[in-house]
Amino acid sequence: YYYPSRAHAGGLRILDIYALIKQRCPEVQLDLLTHNRPSIDGSIADSHQIFDNIYLSPVEDLSPSCLLELVGTSKLRYEVVDLQFHQAAYHLEEYKRIASKVIFTPMESLAKVLYLEMRNQILTNHRVRLRGLLAQFKFAYEEISFCRNADHVVCVSKTDAAFIRAVGGGHKVRA
């Protein structure tokens, strides 16, 4: 969802992960579908050394139909599609039609963020103000649903992976 660049932590992690994959398996074709936000992405030059094809969506909604349009074909097949971040996973079921496996990488567990916020409110105020947490409940529910529906889930930390497993995110969750 975010352009892999050195300008922000999420993008840097993605860049580093895929640079390592390309280094260890240079024969693997890596394609990137993303949306460029120059104000936060900074230089995107590094990505051209890692990815075989870069498809820049004019919109932030990174659907398979957007990818097909950018590629210029009506048929496309991938062995693996890795949906990075919550926003990309809204199209998880659609990506299953063009991929043998779909990975969901939440980067940071929004369900865990909700839990920590509720715990902090209880410890501080001895109660939870649900009104301010409604959006977080929605994101936590969606995240768990994405985790259950993806073929594999990759978390950036062992604690996030353990938390997602504990709240029902499935047995296919790894750090």
N, C-alpha and C positions, 0 to 999 in steps of 0.2 A: 504494500500500500504506500509506504514511504520510499522515496528513491534511495537506493543504496549509495550513500556518500559519506565522506568523512566529516560533514558539517553537523551531524546530529547523532546521538547515541544509537537509536534504532537503526538508522541507515548504515552506520559504521559496523554494527553487528552483522547485518545482512551482507555487507560487502566482504567482511572478513570470512564469514561462513562460506560464501560461494567462491571466494578466492582460494580457500583451502580445498574445496571440492575440485575446482579446476586444476589446481596444482597436483593433487593426488590422482586425478582421473582426467587427464587432458583430452581424452577421446569423447568424453561426455558432452553432449550439446546442451548448453544452458541458454534458455531464452528468458527475457525479462519483460514483463508487462507492468508498467507503472505510470504514474502521473508526475510530471516534474513541477515542483514548486520552487522556482529559483530563489525566492526570498529566504527559504529555510534550507534548501538542498546544497547551495554553494556549488562548487565544481563537481561535475559529473564525469569527468574525463577518465577516472579510474575504472569505471564500470565497463568501458569499451574494451579493456584488456581482459576482462573476465567473461562477459556474456557474448555468445555468438550472435544473437539477435536481440535488439532492444526495440520494444514497441512502446511508444509514448502515447498514452491515451490523452485526448484533449479534455477529458472529464475525469473526476476522481472515482467514479463508479466503474470498477474494473471487472466487467462481466465477460464471460466467454464470447458473447456476441460482439463486444467491442474488440476483443482480440482477433476474432475471425475477420472482422472488417479491416483491421490494421494489417493483418497478414495478407489479405486479399484472396481468401479461399473460403469455401463453404464447409470444408472438411479439414480437420486437424486432429492429431492424436499425440498425446504425450504419455510417457511411462509414469511420470510423477509430476504432479502440480503441487507446489508449496504455497499455501495461502498465508502470507505473513500479516499479522495483525488482525484484529477483530473486524475491521471494515471490509477486508477482502473476503472474509468467510461468508458474507451474506449470499454469495453465489456458489457456495460449497456444492450443493446438489447439482447445479448446472455444470460445474467443472467435472463431476463424476462421469458425465457423458463424453468428455474428451480426454480423460485420463484413466490409466489403469489403477492408480492410487492417488488419493488426495491427502496431503498432509496439512494440518492446521498448526500454525506456530503463533500462539497468542502473544509472545514476547513478554508481556507482563500480565499476570492473571488478574482480570477485573473482578472475578469472584473473590479472590483473596483480598483485593483492595477493599471491597465492600465489607468483608468479614473484619478486617483490621479497623475500618472506620467505625463499625458498630461496636466492636470491643472497646475502642478508645472512648466512644461516647458513654458506654456503660461504666467504664472505670473513672471517667471524669465527672459525668453528670448523674450517674446511677440510673440512666434511662437512655432510650434511643429515640431520636427524632426521625421518624420514617419519612415525613414529607420531603426532607432534603435528600433522601436516599433513593427516591423512586427511579430515577434514571440509572443509578448504579445497580438496582435490582434487575432492571431490564437487561443491562449489559451482562450481568452475572449469569442470568438465565440463558441468554443467547450463547455466551461462552461455553457453558456446560453442554448445551445442545450441539454446538459446533464440535466440541470434543467427542461427544458420543457418536456423531455422524461421520466424522473424518476417519479415514483408514488408519492414520497414525497422528499422534499429537507430540510436538516437540516443544519443550519449555526451555527457557534459558537458564533456569536454576532448578536444583533438586528440591528446594522448598516449594516452589510453584508447582512442580510436577506432583509432589506428594499431596499438596493441598487439592489440586484438581482431581486426583485419584480419589481422595477422601470424600469429596462432595459429589461423587458420582460421575466424574468425567470419563470413566472407562478405564480398562486395563491396558490400553495401548498408549498410555502416556509415558513419555520418557524425557529425561533432562539431557 
